[in-house]
Amino acid sequence: MILATLCYVKNQGKTLMLHRNKNPDDVHYGKYNGLGGKFAAGESPEECVVREVFEESNLRIVPTLRGVMTFPQFSRGEDWYCFLFTAHEFSGELRTSCGEGDLVWIEDSALLSLPLWPGDRLFLSWLEQPRFFSAKFCYHNGELTHHEVVFY
């Protein structure tokens, strides 16, 4: 089981996205994603997301937990558990790239036109709602085969 975080930093109608274009062996290669990553030993979800966003972008965020997502057998047969955050408050000077790809501000109205995982197209719209959610996304060979969600 892999524990991870994902964060969408928002500012004035735009969302900070990471274009995963540096490593062809990356399961996310070619796609746009939020920022985040795997937990380090002993971290809370909030500590992980703050550290990961800083490492990737040089921004210090104030995160808000919005949902929990599971991805059974997502990559290399491993189950991923992901804590999903947004951040509307941040400080620091944004770097334009990191080891995984290029960082770009995308107009919110253009987010769904990007190369995204199919499940991302669903949960990005859920972030427009005030409710917390728990979701499961099942993929086979990169295709979304099933999903379910509970809103709280």
Backbone bond lengths (Angstrom), bond angles and torsions (degrees), N, CA, C in turn:
res aa  C-N    CA-C-N  psi(-1)  N-CA   C-N-CA  omega(-1)  CA-C   N-CA-C  phi
1 M - - - 1.450 - - 1.524 108.85 -
2 I 1.311 116.01 130.77 1.454 122.92 178.76 1.522 108.26 -107.57
3 L 1.343 116.64 128.07 1.461 122.06 174.73 1.522 108.44 -100.61
4 A 1.325 116.23 132.24 1.467 119.97 -176.56 1.524 110.65 -147.58
5 T 1.316 114.53 166.69 1.459 122.15 174.71 1.515 109.14 -122.93
6 L 1.323 115.28 158.47 1.457 123.01 175.84 1.515 106.42 -144.38
7 C 1.333 116.87 132.70 1.459 120.47 -177.13 1.520 110.90 -134.16
8 Y 1.323 114.72 137.16 1.458 121.64 173.75 1.520 107.58 -111.07
9 V 1.328 115.89 108.39 1.460 122.78 178.38 1.521 106.92 -83.33
10 K 1.345 116.08 126.83 1.465 122.14 -174.42 1.525 109.91 -116.66
11 N 1.350 115.22 141.85 1.453 119.57 178.07 1.530 110.19 -159.31
12 Q 1.317 116.49 117.38 1.467 123.60 172.96 1.533 112.68 49.63
13 G 1.340 116.21 51.97 1.457 120.65 176.11 1.514 114.53 78.02
14 K 1.326 117.32 12.40 1.461 121.49 178.78 1.521 109.33 -127.70
15 T 1.329 115.67 156.56 1.455 122.66 178.25 1.521 108.52 -125.72
16 L 1.320 116.18 134.20 1.463 121.16 177.85 1.523 108.51 -77.83
17 M 1.325 116.29 123.54 1.459 121.93 -178.59 1.522 109.90 -123.61
18 L 1.316 114.71 149.97 1.458 122.52 176.84 1.527 107.63 -106.31
19 H 1.341 116.09 114.79 1.464 120.54 175.60 1.522 107.11 -84.61
20 R 1.310 117.30 108.11 1.466 123.21 -173.95 1.538 108.43 -77.75
21 N 1.321 115.99 84.31 1.464 120.49 -173.11 1.526 114.20 -125.81
22 K 1.317 118.22 15.59 1.467 119.86 -175.72 1.526 113.89 -99.85
23 N 1.320 118.50 -30.57 1.461 121.32 -172.23 1.530 110.46 -125.41
24 P 1.337 118.07 105.99 1.474 120.59 -178.80 1.533 114.02 -59.86
25 D 1.323 118.22 -18.83 1.466 120.88 178.17 1.530 112.75 -86.49
26 D 1.320 117.35 -4.55 1.459 123.45 179.31 1.535 108.61 -68.80
27 V 1.338 118.00 129.60 1.457 121.85 178.69 1.534 110.98 -58.88
28 H 1.330 117.26 -24.28 1.469 122.31 -179.46 1.529 112.45 -96.33
29 Y 1.327 118.45 6.72 1.473 122.13 -173.04 1.536 111.13 -52.42
30 G 1.330 114.77 130.99 1.461 122.06 178.19 1.520 114.13 87.82
31 K 1.307 117.50 -12.76 1.460 120.55 -178.09 1.533 110.96 -97.05
32 Y 1.321 114.59 161.63 1.457 122.07 172.15 1.518 107.45 -99.78
33 N 1.324 114.84 143.58 1.451 120.58 -176.50 1.524 108.57 -147.51
34 G 1.315 115.71 164.80 1.443 119.67 169.16 1.523 108.76 -73.16
35 L 1.311 116.69 -175.75 1.460 121.42 179.49 1.519 108.92 -98.00
36 G 1.312 116.10 157.34 1.455 120.29 178.79 1.505 110.81 145.94
37 G 1.312 115.81 -168.07 1.449 119.64 -179.77 1.505 112.23 169.19
38 K 1.313 114.71 -165.19 1.462 122.62 -173.70 1.527 112.18 -76.97
39 F 1.320 114.51 148.02 1.454 121.95 176.46 1.524 110.59 -65.48
40 A 1.315 116.56 143.48 1.461 122.67 165.97 1.531 106.19 -91.56
41 A 1.315 116.40 159.70 1.465 121.02 -178.26 1.528 111.10 -53.83
42 G 1.334 116.33 132.06 1.449 122.23 174.73 1.518 115.97 80.64
43 E 1.339 118.71 -1.55 1.469 120.28 -177.40 1.521 112.09 -79.54
44 S 1.324 114.89 148.19 1.457 121.60 167.50 1.532 106.97 -84.58
45 P 1.347 118.07 165.10 1.464 118.97 175.95 1.538 112.10 -56.37
46 E 1.343 116.66 -40.02 1.473 119.92 -178.53 1.536 111.00 -67.10
47 E 1.328 116.78 -42.53 1.467 119.47 178.01 1.525 110.67 -62.32
48 C 1.325 116.05 -41.65 1.462 120.21 -179.90 1.524 111.66 -62.45
49 V 1.331 116.69 -49.08 1.468 118.27 -175.67 1.526 111.52 -66.76
50 V 1.337 117.59 -38.32 1.468 120.02 178.13 1.532 110.04 -63.34
51 R 1.335 117.09 -44.80 1.464 121.24 179.74 1.532 111.08 -64.55
52 E 1.324 116.50 -48.63 1.466 120.06 -177.16 1.532 112.18 -62.64
53 V 1.325 116.72 -44.64 1.470 119.15 179.67 1.526 109.93 -63.70
54 F 1.324 116.92 -40.65 1.467 119.05 177.92 1.530 111.25 -63.42
55 E 1.328 116.99 -46.29 1.475 119.90 -179.56 1.520 111.85 -60.17
56 E 1.330 117.06 -38.02 1.466 119.96 -176.82 1.521 113.32 -83.18
57 S 1.339 117.42 -32.07 1.471 119.30 -169.76 1.521 115.55 -122.79
58 N 1.324 118.01 -15.93 1.461 123.39 -173.13 1.531 112.59 74.09
59 L 1.335 117.62 13.07 1.458 121.33 178.73 1.527 110.09 -100.88
60 R 1.321 115.99 140.31 1.464 123.10 172.49 1.522 106.43 -97.90
61 I 1.322 116.68 118.15 1.470 120.86 -174.47 1.520 111.73 -107.46
62 V 1.334 114.14 161.38 1.457 123.22 167.83 1.532 104.76 -112.84
63 P 1.349 117.58 99.61 1.467 120.17 -172.62 1.522 113.85 -83.90
64 T 1.328 115.20 152.21 1.455 123.40 172.77 1.522 107.84 -125.08
65 L 1.337 117.03 122.41 1.460 121.32 179.71 1.521 109.42 -72.10
66 R 1.330 116.43 126.16 1.465 121.38 -175.97 1.518 113.70 -114.89
67 G 1.346 116.43 -24.43 1.454 118.59 -178.58 1.516 111.98 -172.54
68 V 1.329 113.88 168.29 1.459 122.44 175.15 1.523 106.43 -125.89
69 M 1.339 115.96 134.04 1.465 120.03 -177.35 1.521 109.76 -130.34
70 T 1.327 115.49 143.50 1.458 120.55 173.79 1.523 108.58 -117.12
71 F 1.330 113.83 145.03 1.456 122.39 179.51 1.535 107.51 -130.96
72 P 1.347 118.13 85.60 1.457 120.34 -177.72 1.532 111.72 -62.15
73 Q 1.334 115.95 131.72 1.461 122.83 175.09 1.537 112.08 52.05
74 F 1.329 115.78 39.62 1.458 120.19 -173.65 1.527 113.39 -69.75
75 S 1.293 117.16 -51.19 1.463 120.69 -175.32 1.525 108.92 -132.67
76 R 1.308 115.71 125.48 1.467 121.96 -179.23 1.527 112.15 54.54
77 G 1.323 116.52 33.38 1.455 121.18 177.79 1.511 115.07 75.07
78 E 1.334 117.50 9.21 1.459 121.16 -177.89 1.526 110.97 -95.83
79 D 1.337 114.67 143.43 1.461 120.41 173.56 1.525 108.48 -83.23
80 W 1.331 116.03 132.33 1.461 121.69 177.00 1.523 108.84 -108.84
81 Y 1.333 115.83 135.05 1.463 123.47 172.88 1.525 106.14 -116.51
82 C 1.307 115.77 122.33 1.466 120.22 -171.29 1.526 110.86 -125.12
83 F 1.330 115.29 128.64 1.455 122.64 174.45 1.524 107.19 -94.00
84 L 1.334 116.42 120.80 1.460 122.20 -174.46 1.528 110.57 -100.69
85 F 1.329 115.60 126.45 1.457 123.20 -178.43 1.522 111.02 -123.14
86 T 1.328 115.02 158.32 1.461 121.97 162.02 1.523 106.66 -121.71
87 A 1.322 114.99 159.80 1.465 121.01 175.87 1.521 107.95 -141.31
88 H 1.319 115.75 121.82 1.466 121.88 177.16 1.530 110.89 -106.12
89 E 1.316 116.28 -10.69 1.464 121.65 177.74 1.519 108.68 -118.97
90 F 1.334 115.30 132.36 1.462 120.11 178.73 1.519 109.56 -159.36
91 S 1.316 115.09 163.65 1.465 121.22 175.42 1.522 107.91 -142.24
92 G 1.318 115.31 164.16 1.458 121.14 179.62 1.511 111.06 111.84
93 E 1.324 114.80 169.70 1.458 120.74 179.18 1.523 108.85 -102.80
94 L 1.327 115.96 118.50 1.457 122.40 -176.34 1.522 111.74 -63.37
95 R 1.330 115.88 131.09 1.471 119.47 169.17 1.522 106.98 -85.98
96 T 1.307 117.36 156.96 1.466 120.63 -175.02 1.516 113.65 -92.90
97 S 1.339 117.37 -13.28 1.456 118.61 177.39 1.516 109.72 -154.36
98 C 1.334 114.46 163.48 1.458 122.01 175.59 1.521 106.78 -141.81
99 G 1.302 117.10 -174.24 1.452 120.76 -176.55 1.519 114.47 -64.23
100 E 1.328 117.77 -17.39 1.462 121.11 -178.01 1.523 113.48 -98.46
101 G 1.350 116.67 -20.77 1.458 118.12 -178.52 1.514 112.73 164.85
102 D 1.332 114.52 -163.98 1.459 122.65 -177.17 1.526 110.52 -99.62
103 L 1.326 115.60 140.12 1.461 122.03 178.90 1.521 109.20 -99.20
104 V 1.336 115.88 128.88 1.461 120.54 -177.43 1.527 109.97 -141.27
105 W 1.337 115.13 142.58 1.459 120.92 172.03 1.521 107.23 -83.70
106 I 1.326 117.09 127.23 1.464 123.24 -178.76 1.526 108.37 -117.63
107 E 1.322 115.90 133.10 1.468 119.89 174.08 1.523 108.64 -57.17
108 D 1.336 116.86 134.37 1.462 120.42 -178.96 1.529 111.61 -54.95
109 S 1.321 117.23 -35.59 1.465 120.66 -179.24 1.532 112.28 -67.74
110 A 1.330 118.59 -15.38 1.468 122.15 -178.69 1.527 113.27 -104.07
111 L 1.332 117.57 -3.06 1.472 120.06 -175.02 1.524 112.87 -56.04
112 L 1.321 117.36 -45.61 1.464 119.92 -174.32 1.519 113.29 -74.00
113 S 1.334 117.83 -7.67 1.468 120.53 176.48 1.528 112.02 -88.18
114 L 1.330 116.92 -5.74 1.466 121.47 179.88 1.529 110.87 -79.30
115 P 1.336 117.00 159.23 1.470 119.41 170.14 1.532 109.11 -69.35
116 L 1.316 116.08 106.21 1.467 123.61 -176.91 1.525 109.06 -125.77
117 W 1.330 116.12 161.25 1.453 119.83 167.33 1.526 107.51 -65.11
118 P 1.345 118.78 144.44 1.471 120.03 -178.85 1.533 113.44 -56.15
119 G 1.319 118.02 -38.82 1.461 120.21 179.00 1.515 113.04 -65.23
120 D 1.344 116.40 -30.53 1.466 120.05 178.49 1.519 110.77 -61.01
121 R 1.326 116.61 -35.93 1.466 120.52 179.21 1.527 110.75 -61.12
122 L 1.322 116.66 -30.04 1.470 120.67 177.77 1.522 111.50 -78.19
123 F 1.334 117.06 -55.21 1.467 117.65 -172.49 1.518 112.99 -72.91
124 L 1.326 119.31 -22.64 1.471 119.08 175.07 1.528 110.43 -61.76
125 S 1.318 117.41 -37.00 1.475 119.04 177.72 1.526 110.65 -71.49
126 W 1.337 117.85 -29.99 1.468 120.06 178.46 1.525 111.58 -67.13
127 L 1.328 116.70 -24.68 1.467 119.89 178.34 1.530 112.30 -68.45
128 E 1.313 116.76 -14.86 1.468 120.78 177.27 1.530 110.94 -78.72
129 Q 1.322 117.03 -12.54 1.456 122.38 -179.93 1.527 108.99 -95.87
130 P 1.339 117.52 154.00 1.463 119.58 -179.60 1.527 114.07 -80.62
131 R 1.341 117.88 -4.37 1.463 120.93 -173.24 1.532 112.16 -85.13
132 F 1.329 114.77 147.64 1.460 122.60 171.19 1.522 107.42 -78.66
133 F 1.336 117.70 148.58 1.456 119.21 178.26 1.518 112.04 -138.86
134 S 1.327 113.17 158.29 1.457 122.65 172.22 1.522 106.05 -125.86
135 A 1.320 117.20 126.86 1.463 120.28 -174.10 1.522 111.50 -136.89
136 K 1.323 114.75 155.57 1.463 122.14 174.10 1.515 107.86 -127.55
137 F 1.338 115.57 132.21 1.453 122.21 178.82 1.521 108.79 -123.73
138 C 1.326 116.18 122.00 1.465 121.62 179.80 1.530 109.23 -107.11
139 Y 1.317 115.48 127.07 1.460 122.40 179.86 1.524 110.18 -118.91
140 H 1.322 115.37 148.71 1.466 121.78 170.62 1.522 107.09 -138.41
141 N 1.329 116.17 120.75 1.472 121.75 -177.96 1.526 112.21 52.63
142 G 1.321 116.48 42.20 1.459 121.62 176.42 1.515 115.49 80.28
143 E 1.314 117.46 -0.79 1.462 121.38 179.96 1.523 109.68 -106.09
144 L 1.318 115.85 137.21 1.459 121.18 176.25 1.526 108.46 -73.02
145 T 1.328 116.76 119.06 1.465 120.76 -178.38 1.523 112.85 -102.84
146 H 1.332 116.48 -22.64 1.470 119.63 -177.39 1.526 108.22 -164.51
147 H 1.307 115.33 146.65 1.465 119.39 170.22 1.519 109.19 -148.88
148 E 1.316 115.12 155.47 1.452 121.32 173.38 1.524 107.99 -146.28
149 V 1.330 115.16 153.34 1.460 119.75 -178.02 1.518 110.02 -146.46
150 V 1.327 115.55 146.45 1.460 123.10 171.65 1.521 105.93 -124.28
151 F 1.342 115.40 128.40 1.461 120.80 177.71 1.523 108.74 -101.63
152 Y 1.333 116.28 142.23 1.455 121.94 179.89 1.519 109.83 -117.22
